[in-house]
Amino acid sequence: MSNKYQVQFKMTCVKPATLQPKPENSITIAVSSRVLFNMDKEQQIFEQQGMEEYIKYQVAHETEPFSPGPAFSFVKALEAVNTQLRDLYPESEELFDVVLITNNHAYVGLRLINTINHHQLFIERFCMTGGNSPIGYLTAYNTNLYLSSDPVKVREALEQGIAAATMFTQEKMTEVSETQLRVAFDGDAVLFSDESEQIYKAHGLDKFFEHEKAHENKPLDHGPLKGFLEVLGKLQKKFYAKGQRMDCPVRTYLVTARSAASSGARALKTLRSWGLEIDEALFLAGAPKGPILEKIRPHIFFDDQMFHVEGAAEMGTVACHVPYGIAQRVPERKGLKDKEVSSIK
């Protein structure tokens, strides 16, 4: 067999079939092609030469796999959790189900399939919309989390009540665990509403502390990522039921700029009122989040403020922006790629 055909066979071989859970039973994670894989070169061709040249390039290179993108390690960690869940609960369909959602043309599909097989990913559900926005399909897929490089699409998803965040191409990505999924959340405007942040923005830190103390026993309203923490918690309880609380393959973190003594109690009491646990709560009292996240090494971190997203990314954490709440109306630094242009996602 020639080298040419050896390469092509390697790229198109099929993995052993794995039973897919029904969408209504699974935890659906929708990812765009540009966050799962690094497609920066292809995106540049699309922007500079147009759709036809983009498609020609993809077809001509369809046996060449894309390299991993910022969501790749997160997706691999989801699959590792699924493996352990299947061992403990062989008949259960309460598993992560990753769906590739992209407005790529179907012509590009073969290269994406070849890449998925090359990296031994278990992704069977595709949605390729040929240039149209894929946002309308998120509800049909019962999506629990949507990750994209397009901030406009992410905002559209949030407006539909779907947990969503913008991911960025990063020069540095810290090595993360292959056996334990670690997810870190900011508090206000991510897990919680932006109610308290509005007080801070309008009246300053002292009034914020007064407000939080006066409302300590009143739970905050939910934020856009509360539902995702909820489904992670349900999976954790399945491991706890098998005696795996101390070595659970899912671990969650609250990493917040709140102060513990002055405003931390309300955050913890809110989580308790929801019946949700968080494994580790880190109250930083305004200190930078990057160094703490570097120690945690999460697969993904969600924050509503680009300042914190950039700081975390500079130290190698895969940090996502949740464009929700009052912070989006305040000018922020522009460092990471966040261009609102027509693109292939």
Secondary structure, 3 states (H helix, E strand, C coil): CCHHHHHHHHHHCCCCCCCCCCCCCCEEEEECHHHHEECHHHHHHHHHHCHHHHHHHHHHCCCCCCEECCCHHHHHHHHHHHHHHHHHCCCCCCCEEEEEEECCCHHHHHHHHHHHHHCCCCCCEEEECCCCCCCHHHHHCCEEEEEECCHHHHHHHHHCCCCEEECCCCCCCCCCCCCCEEEEECCECCCECCHHHHHHHHHCHHHHHHHHHHCCCCCCCECCCHHHHHHHHHHHHHHHCCCCCCCCCEEEEEEECCCHHHHHHHHHHHHHHCCCCCCEEEECCCCCCHHHHHHHCCCEEEECCHHHHHHHHHCCCCEEECCCCHHHHCCCCCCCCCCCCCCCC
